[in-house]
Amino acid sequence: MGRTSNFSFTYLLFLLAIFATSAEARKSFACDPKNPATKTLPFCRTNLRTEDRVRDLIGRLTLQEKVKLLVNNAAAVPRLGIVEYEWWSEALHGVSNLGPGTKFGGDFPGATSFPQVITTAASFNASLWEEIGKVVSDEARAMYNGGMGGLTYWSPNVNIFRDPRWGRGQETPGEDPMVAGEYAARYVRGLQGTDGGDRLKVAACCKHYTAYDLDNWSGVDRFHFNAKVSKQDIEDTFDIPFRSCVMEGKVASVMCSYNQVNGIPTCADPKLLRGTVRGAWRLNGYIVSDCDSVGVFYDNQHYTSTPEAAAADAIKAGLDLDCGPFLGVHTEKAIQGGLLKEAEIDNALFNTITVQMRLGMFDGEPSDHPYGNLGPKDVCTGPHQELALEAARQGIVLLKNHGPALPLSSRRHRPIAVIGPNSDVTLTMIGNYAGVACGYTTPLQGIRKYTRAIHQPGCADVACNDEAMFGGAVEAARQAEATIMVMGLDQSIEAEFRDRAGLLLPGRQQELISKVAAASKGPVVLVLMSGGPIDVSFAENDPKIGAILWAGYPGQAGGAAIADVLFGSHNPGGKLPMTWYPQEYLNNLPMTTMDMRSNPSRNYPGRTYRFYKGPVVYPFGHGMSYTSFAHAVSADAPTVVSVPVDGRHHHLYNDTAFSGGAVRVTHARCKGLSLSVGVDVKNTGSRDGSHTLLVFASPPGGGWAPHKQLVAFEKVKVAAGGRERVAVRIHVCKFLSVVDGAGIRRIPMGVHALHIGGVKHAVSLQAHILGVIKS
């Protein structure tokens, strides 16, 4: 009797759970099969071509209805069975509730929070980036199905980390355009799905186009900033990630930025939006403004004399959707005043509604969609959280290991003093544009899984304004067999609309570190959390500090990952995706100066490893391991590569900047033109390890060319004493080309030096003039 009653009660709960789930599941956005008034309309018929369905729908809308669909909180069209939709959701490194389109609660209390992008970029593992995107989109679709999220995610941020003070540098893949471009393409593919066809799992968005990398510095903010950028820098730095995102990642959206570029707001510039994004790159999707950007260029930048002119300029330039109310308020009057044609509104709606069609939003019952089975069971799963942990492990960079001080021993180093304002944090680890994590493992908790710890924060927070708590920290270091200090920054120091003033640790952190190190009787390890680089020259030069780790903002499992590296369960393999400069680098470097190249006559140092040759704390690509690796280029690596040039242009390829001339990329036969080099990577140490193989190229001559630029990277696992062959493929036109002062991409003829670790390999590019076939 008891067993029967228990079974009946359990079964009743099961039925109630099913009912509750189905009751809370999302209703059809449009084309509800139960609605006889709309189910037979052409825009609801899935057997028709998408473009025909979209045109049918637009043709049924009134002007007033159309205008209400130009904003992020798009209105319902009840007479056509279409409900309201919120376009703004975020998924920078996990589903976020920053945008109004997504919320947590009920069956969805949280979502997997991966490391901040700058940390994940340090893994230099492109397959990891795509896998994270797949997990995030699984959870996003699940939340959409449950009525808690949208399907349009305004991520990733692929701006170049041009200046080390930028508060949002943490959101980006770093300073290298090639890395940022590869990250953009891979993360977008993960988000949007690669199942074939035009269907979208979710719609990603690459932002902020273009030359946006200043938020609020020295009285200049992003709402008023005019970025003066050369054609050369636009072509060979700022546009590269966006081009890759659109052309290789096939992203469904691009967001224009707040700032002006050369005097024109990006969201009102037809050359940028219609000419480049939709024209040259052939965006298959929509262009959206950063939030209130149209209002900003009218109200703050005073770019137009009337709000109607601002609305008209934006739409004519190629803007399809306004994050904000501006277009919804002023577009109809712009049409009535003759500034805009209704057909131009139709073009904008064609782009946005097409994306909604590709997402399946006009295909009726959501549970019948390809991803309609995803639900609460698919969020915060064990494998998803394990991937967040693995991403954090792979993103941690070992900056210094003298002795070596690491890895620590859980048996010999007991107890360990754990010190610092970031030693027991949770929210700090997930950075900005984050959601609600599934759970957290702080550094202190991670370390305590290995050994006994004495905890002293040393400072109340990262501002570290006084020494009131120094005494306890120093005493803990005296007692312990080893000391770990977890220091650095958080969102109070670097964030959106908060650029840094300098590169030193805040407040009295440096003083605390030095005092604790001096008192410690065992090994001292400094762990840094930050998005941007920090000048820790003092710690690099302090013999008492044996090791330094950079963990970025390592996500929900960051503390476990840090501990795994500290105690040797994971052999670090991350590399810095940005240069770490000394504080003196900033002496003659306004954030507002956009020039990438150095100018000795102005004492201007240049930016990023590609153009700056001065002293650094740690260079781009720096990162150590608990083992060691040696490289050798295969004997069959080519030393000469022929570049086919169309015979009609042979007289144009000479260029005085290069001894052997330079061929315009548009004049070369680029299809299939690549250089393949085999690289043997040998693990010469006693531990298994993952190695990041970075391949740089230095072009011949040319004052305007980069000193060197990354042309390939690969992640390879090598067992202790083992050897692995890595096939490196370098697309000649894409990666061995440079951009001249007029913004024209050219391939320098002559000897290019490939740098692979300590090995150098020379490749000579030689023009091969093809004959002209006359008809």
N, C-alpha and C positions, 0 to 999 in steps of 0.2 A: 504493500500500500504506500509506504513511504517513498519507494523508488518511483512508483507510478506518478505520484503527486509531484515529485521533484522534476520528472521528465516533462509533465504537462506544464509546469510553471516555466521551465527553461524554454520549452517550445513557444509558449505565449510571449516570453521576452524576445525570442527570435523574430516572431511575427511583428511585434511592436517595433523592433529595430528596423525591420524592412520597411514597415509603413512610415516610420519617422524619416528614414533616409529618402524614400520616394517623395514624401511630402515636402522635404526641404530641398529636393533636387531642383536644379534650375529649369524654369519653364522655357519654352521655345522663344528665342529672340524675335523670330519672324517665321512666317509660313507654317504656322501650327497646323498639323494635319487635321486637327479637330475643328478648325475654322473653315467652314464651307465658303465663306466670302473671299478667301485669299488662296486657298490651296491649289486652285487651278490657274491662277494668274501666271503669266510667263516668267516673272522674276522668281517664282517659287518652283519652277520646273527644273529639276536637276539634270534632265536629259538635254537641256539647251546649253549652248556655249555661254561661258561666264559673261563675256562682254555683251551678249544679247540680253541676258537677264538684267545686267546692270543698267543698260540703256532703257529697258522697259520700265524699270523702277523709277529712274530719274524722270522719265517722261510722264509719270503719274503724279509727281510731286508739284505742289504749288511753290511759288517763289518764297513765301513765308516759311513753308516746311523745309525748303532747301537751306535757307539761311540758318535755321536752328540746328542743322546737321554739320555746320562748319566749325563747331566748338567741341571741346573735349567731353563736356557733359551733354552729348547729343540728345535732343528731345525725342519723345515717342511720336509715332505717326499712327494713332489709333485706328483711323479709317482704313489703313493698309495692314493692320495687324502687326505693326513694328513697335517694340517697346524701347524705352530709353536705353542708352548705353554710355558708360563711362570709359573713355579711351585711355585714361592715364593710370597705368600701373607700372611698377618698377621691379626689376629682377637683376640687379647689378651682380650680386654674388649669392643669390637665393631670392625666393619670393619675398618682397618687401611690402609693408603697409604704408610706405611713405606717400604713394599716390592714392587718391580717393577710390580707385577702382578695385582695391583689394583690402580686405580686413580679416583679422584673426578672431577666433572665438568658436564656441560650440564644438563641432567635430574637427575643427582646424585650429587648435590652440597655438600652433607654431609651424615653422617650416625649417628645413635644413639650411643652416647659415654657414656658407663656405668662407674660406679666407677672403679678405679684401683683395681686389684684383691685382694690386701691385705685388702682393705676396704670391698669388698663384702664378703671376708672370715670371717670378723668380725660379719657378720649376723648369722653365723653358721646355715644357712638355705639351706639345700641341694636342696630342690625343687626350690628355687629361682635361684640357680646356674644353674640348668638345664633349667629353663625357659629363663634365659638370653641367654644361648647357642642357644635355639630355635629361639629367636628374631634375634640374630646376624647371624645365618645361613639363615633365611628368607631374610635379607637384603643382605647377600653375594650372594645368588642365584639370587636375583633380579638384582644385579649389574653385575653378570656374564651374565645373559640373555640380559642385555643392552650393553654388550661389554666393561664393565668398570672394571671387576674383574675376579679373577680366581676361582677355586673350591678346591684348596689345600691350607689350612691355617695352618701355622706353629705356632700353639697355642694349648694348654696353656703351660705356664712355671710352672712346678711342682717341681722345685728344693726346697730343704729344706732351710729355712731362718736360717742358722746355726750361722752366726755372725751378730750382730746388725749393723755393719758398711757397710754391703754389699749394693752397690748402686742399685742392681736389686732386692733386697728383696721385694720391692713394687710390683713386677710382680707376686709374689708367694702367695700361700694361707697361708704362715706362717711357724712356726717352728715345728709343730706337724706332724709326718708322716701319722697318721691316717686321720687327717683333709685334708692334701694335697692329699692323695689317694682318699678320697671320693669326694673332689672337682674335681680332675682329671676325675674320672669316670662320674660324673654327668654333668660337662660342656661338655665333649666329646660327651656324649649321646645327649645332646641338639644340639650340632653342627651337628653331623652326622645323626641324625634322628633315630627314634626307630619304624619305620613303619613295621618292619619285613623284613625277607630276607636279602640278602647281599648288597642291594642297599644303596648308600651313598647320603645324601643331600649335604654335603661338606665333605672333608677329613680333619680331625684334625691331630695334631701332638704334642705329649708330648715331651718336651725338658727341659733341656739339659742333656743327659745321659752320665756320672753320676758324682756325687760328684763335681758338678760345682757350686761354690758360692764365687768366688773371681774374681774381674775384674781388678783392678789396685790399689794395696795397697803397700805403702812403697817400691817402686821400683820393685815389683813383679807384672807381669801382666798375664792375662789368657792365653796368647799365649805361655808362657814359664813355666807355673806352673805345677809342678808334685805333685798331691794330694796324699800323703801317707796315705792310709786308711786301717784300719783293716778289716778282713772278718766280724767281729762282727758288726762294724759300717755300712758297706755296706749292710748287711742283715737286720739289725733292724732299720736303719734310711734312708740311701740315696736311696735304691732301692724300698722302699715300695710304694711311689707314682707312680713310673713307672710300677711296677707290677700291681697295681690296675688299672692304665690307660689302660694297654694292656689286662689284663685278665677279668676285670669287665667292663671297658668302651669300650672295643673292638676297640681301636683307630686304625686308618689306617696308622699311621706313628709314628716313634720315631726318634728324632734327637740326634746324638752323639755330644759331646762337644769339645771345643778347648783343654782343659787341658789333661794332662796325669793322669792316675791313676796307682800308683805303677810302674812308669817308662814306661808305654805303652800308646800311644795316644788312647783315647777312640775310635776314628774312625778307628783305625788299630788293635783293640783288638778282636780276634775271640772268646775269652771266653765271653766277654761282648755281642757282637753283635750276632754271630751265636749260642753261647752256651746258653746265658741267654735270650736275647730278643726274638730271633726267635725259639730257642730250648725249653728252660724250660717254657717260657711264651706263646709260640706259636703265635707270632705276625702274624696277617693276614693283611699284608700291606708292606710298604717299609721303609727302614732306610735311612735317609738323613743326610749329614754332616751339622754342623753349617757352616756359610758362610766362605769359603776359608780354612776350617779346614785341608783339605788334603794338601794344599799348606803350611799351618802353620806348620804341623809336618815335612814337608820336609825343608822348608826355615828357620823357626825359631827354631824348636826343633832339627833339623838335625838328625832325627830318621832313615832315610835311606840315602844311599850314592848317589842315583840317583833318578830323578823324576819318572822314569819308575818303579822303585822298590816301591816308595811311592804309585803310582796308583795301582800296583799289590797287595800290602799289604792291602790297603783299601778295594778293591773289594773282595779279598779272606777272609777278616775278616767278611764280610757281608754287606758292604756299597752298597747301590743300586743307590743312586743319590748324586751328588756333587753340593752343592750350591757354585758355582764358576766354573771357566774354567778349572781347573787342569786336571780332568779326560778326558775332551774333547780334551786336548792337548797331553797327554802322554799315554793314554791307548793303542792306536794302536801300538805304538812302544814297549810297554810292552808285547804285544802278539807276535809281530815279534821277540822279544828277548827271547821268551820262558819263560818269567816270569809269564804268564797268559794264560789261554785257552779261546777261544771264547765262549765255553760253560758256562764259569763263567760270561761272559758279558750277555749271554742269561738269566741266573738265575736272575741277577739284573733287567734286563728289564721285566722279567716275573712279578716281584713284583710291579714295577711302572705301567706297562701297565694294570695289573689286577685292580689296584685302579682306573685308568682312565675308564676302562670298568664299574666298579661298580658305577662310577659317571654318567654313561650314555653318555660319550664323544664319544663313537663309535656307538651310536644308532641313528645317523642321525639328523634330524631337532630338535634343542633344544626346540622349542616351543611345541613340542609334548611330552616332558619329563614330569614326575610327578610334577616337580616344574617349568615347563615352563611358567606358567601363572604369575609368580611373576615379578614385574617391579617397576618403580619409585613410584607407588602408595603405595608400601609395605615398603618403606624406610622412616624413621623419622615419622611414623604414631603417632597419639595421644596415643594409648595404649603402643607403644614402648617407647615413651618419659615418659609416666607415670610410666612404669616399671623402667626406669633409676632413676626417682625420688624416687620411693619406695625402690630400692636397696640402694640408698644413705642414706635414713632414717634408714634402718635396719642396715647399717654398722657403723653408728656413735656410739661412745662409750663414756658414761658418766664416767669420771675418778674420779671426786670429786664433791661433792655437799653439802657443809657445810651450815647449817642453816635451811632449804635448800635455796640456792640462786636462784635455778631454779625450775620451769619455771618462766620466766619474765612475767610481765603483760603489754600488749600493752596500757592499759589505765593509769596505775600508772607510768610506766617507759617511760616517754615522756618528753624531747627527750632522745635518747640514743647516747652515743659517740661510734662510730665504728672506731677502730684504728688498724693499723698494715699493714705490706707490703703485706699480703695475703687477705686483707679485700675486695678488689675489683678486684680480678684476674679472668681470664677466662682459659687460657691454663694451668696454674698451676693445676687446678682442675682435668684435665684429665690425668695427669701423662705422662708416656712414652708409646711407642708402641700404640699411639692413632691415630685416623684419624682426619677428620674435623667434628666437632660436628654439630648437627642440629641447635643448638643455646645454649646460656648460661644464667644462672641466677647466678650472683656473690653473695657472702655473703651480701654485702651492699644492692644490689637490693632485696634480700630475706628479709632482716630486714626491709627495707623501705615499704614492703607490710604490715607490722604489725604496724609500728610506725614511728615517725619522727626521723631522724638520723643526727648527726653532724659527718662528716667524716674527719679524719686526718690520713694519712698513717703512720706517725711517723718515718718511714725509707723509703728510696727510693726503696729498694728491700730487699730480705731476708738476703743479706750479711750484711746489717745494719752497715756500716763502720764508721758512724759518728753520732753525736747527733744534726745535723743541724735542723731536723724537730721535735725534742723532745718537744720543747716549745708549738707548736700548739696542739700536742697530750695531753700534760698535761693540758692545758687550756680547751680543749674540755671535758676532764674527770671531771674537776672542775664544769663545767656548767651543765653537764648531770645528769639525774636521775639514770642512770645505764651506765656501760661501758663494751663493748665487744671488746676484743683484738683478732684479727685473725693473728696468727703468724706461725712460723714453717719453713719448708724447701721448696725447689722446685728442678727442674732438674739441676740447677747450683750447687747444694750441693750433691745430690745423683742421680745417673743415670747409664746407661750402660757405662762401662769403667771409672766410677767415684765412688770409694768407699770413705766413710767418714773417716776422721782422728779421730774423737771422737764423743761423744754422746750429747754434750751440744748444745744449740741453737747458731746459727752463730752470729758472730760479737757482736754487743751491744744490741741484742734483749732482753736479760735478764735484762739489765739495764733499757731499755725502759719500760718493763713490770712492774718492781718494782716501778719506778717513777710514772707511770700512776696510778698504784694501790694505791699508797700512797696518791695521789691527789684526787682520785675519792670520791665523796660524797655518791654514791649509790653502789649497788652490782657490783662486778667485775667478769667477766667471761672471761676465757682464752680459745680460740679455736685454736687447733693445726692442721695444715695440714702437713702431712709427710707420707713417706712410711715406714721408719724405726723408731725405738723407740728413744725417746729424754729424757735425764735426766732433768726433770723439778722438781727436789726435792725442789728447792727454792720456787716454786709456790705451790706445795702440802703443804709446811710448812708455807706459808704466810697467816695469818688469814684474810688479806684484800682481798685475791683472793678466792671468795666463791665457784666457780665452774670451772672445767676444762673439756673440750670436746676434743676428738680426732676424726677428720673427715677423716683421711687418705688423699687420693686424690679422692674426692667424685663424679667426673664425671660432665657432662654438667649441671645437675640440682643441683649441690652441694650446692649452696647458698640458694636455696629454702628449701632443706632438713635441713640444719643447722638452718635456721630461724624457721622451723616447730618444731624442738627439743627445741630451746631456748625459744619459747613462748608456749610450751606445746601442740601444735596441734598433735604432735607425741611423745609418751612416749618411750624414748630410751631403746633399749634392746640388743645392740651390746656388744660383749665381745672381749677382746684383743686376736688376734691369735698369738701373740709373747710376750715374756717377755720384760719388760722395765727395763733395768739395770742402776745402777749408773755409772758415768764416771769411778770410781775406778775399776770397773769390768775389764777394759781393761789393767790394770797395768801389768799383766803378761800373756797376751793373744795375741800372734801373730795370724793374720788372717790365716797364712799359716799352723798352727797346726790344723789338721782335727779332732783330738780325741774328741769324744763326752763326754766320761766319765771323771770325775775329777781324779786328781792324787795328793793327799796331799803331797807326798814326793817331788814333783816338784813345789808345790804351784800352781798347775794348777786347775782352779776352775770348769771345766766342762762346758757343753753348753746346753742350753735350760732348761725348767722347769723339764725335765725328769732326768737330771743328775747334775744340779747346785742347791746347797742348800743355797747359800749366800744371802746377802741383795738385795732387788730389789726396784725399784721405784713403779712399779705396776706388779703384777704377771700375767702370762699367764691365760687367762680366766676371768680377772677382768673386771667388767662393772656394773654400777649401773642403777637404774630405778627410776622413780618418784613414784613408789609404792613399795611394799615389798612382798616377796614370802617365803613360808615355805614348807619344803619337809617332806614327810613321806613314808617310804617303806611299801608296802602292807604286811599284816600279812601272806599271803601265799607265800611270796618270799622264794625260796629254800635256805637252809643253807648247804646242801651237794649235790654235783654233782659227779656222777660216770663217770670216763673217761675210756672207753673200750680200752684195750691194746691187740694187737695181741700176743697170747701166745708164739709165736716163739721168741719174744723179751723181755719177762718178766724179764730176768736176766740182761737186759741192762739199766733199768730205774733208778737205784740208782745213785745218784750224790751227792758228798760230800758238794756241795754248798747249798743244800737244805735238811733240816732235814727229809723231807718225800720223797726225791728223785725227779727226773724230768723225764718225758716221752718225747722222741723225737716225734715231731709232725708227722713225717713219720711213726711212729710205732703205733699211735693212730688211732682209727676209727673216723675220724673227721666229716664225712658227717652227717649233721643234729645235731651235738653236740653243743647245745647252751644253754644259761642260760637266762631265762625270769624273769624279775623283774618288778613288778608294782610300780610306783612312783606316789604318790598323790602330786600335786602341788597346793597349796592354795595361792590365792592373799589376803594378809592380810592388804592391803592398801585401799585407796579410789579412785584409778584410774584403769581403764582397762589397761592391759599391756601384751606384749609378753615376755615370759621368755625363756632364753636359758638354757636348762637342760644339764649340763656337768657331765658325770659319769667317774670318775677316778678309777683305780685299782692299789693297791700296792701288789706285789707278796710277798710270804713268803721268808725271808732270802735272801742270795745270794748277794755278793758284786758287781757282774757285772750286776745285774738287774737294771732297772730304779727305782728311788725312787717311782714314780707313773707314770702311763701313761693313756691317755684318751682312753676309750674303747667304749664310745657311746656319742652321743649328739642328742638332739631333740629340736625343736622350738615349743612352745605351747602358745596359746593365752588364757588368763584367765581373766574373768571379775572381777571387784572389788568385793571382798567378796566371789568370786566363787572358785570352786575347780575342777581340771581336773586330770583324771588318765592317765598317760603316760606309755605305755608298752615299756619297754626297753629290747631289745634282744641283747645278747652279745655272739658272736661266740667264743667258748672256745679256739679252736686251733689257731684262728687268733688273738684274742685280749687278752687272758689271758696267752699267751706264751711269752717267753723271748728268747734272743739269747745268747748262751754261747761264750766263748773266741775263739772257733774254728769256729764260724759262723753258728753253728747248732741251729735251733729253737727247744726249749723244753717247755713243760708245767710243771711248778713246782707243785708238789703235796703238799697239806697242805692248810692252811687258807689264802685266798686272801681277802683283805679288799677293799670293794667298797665305794668310797667317793662321796656323792651326796649332794652338798651344805654343810651344817653342819651335815649331817646325815651319819652314817657309818653302813655298813651292811657286815657281815662276811660270806664268802662262803668257805666251805672246798671241795677241789678237791681230790678225792680218786681214785686210779687206780683200775680198774676191769680187771683182767687177763682173756682173752678169751681162751677157749680150742683150741688146734690144731686138726683139722679134718684130719685124715690120709686117703689117698686113698688106 
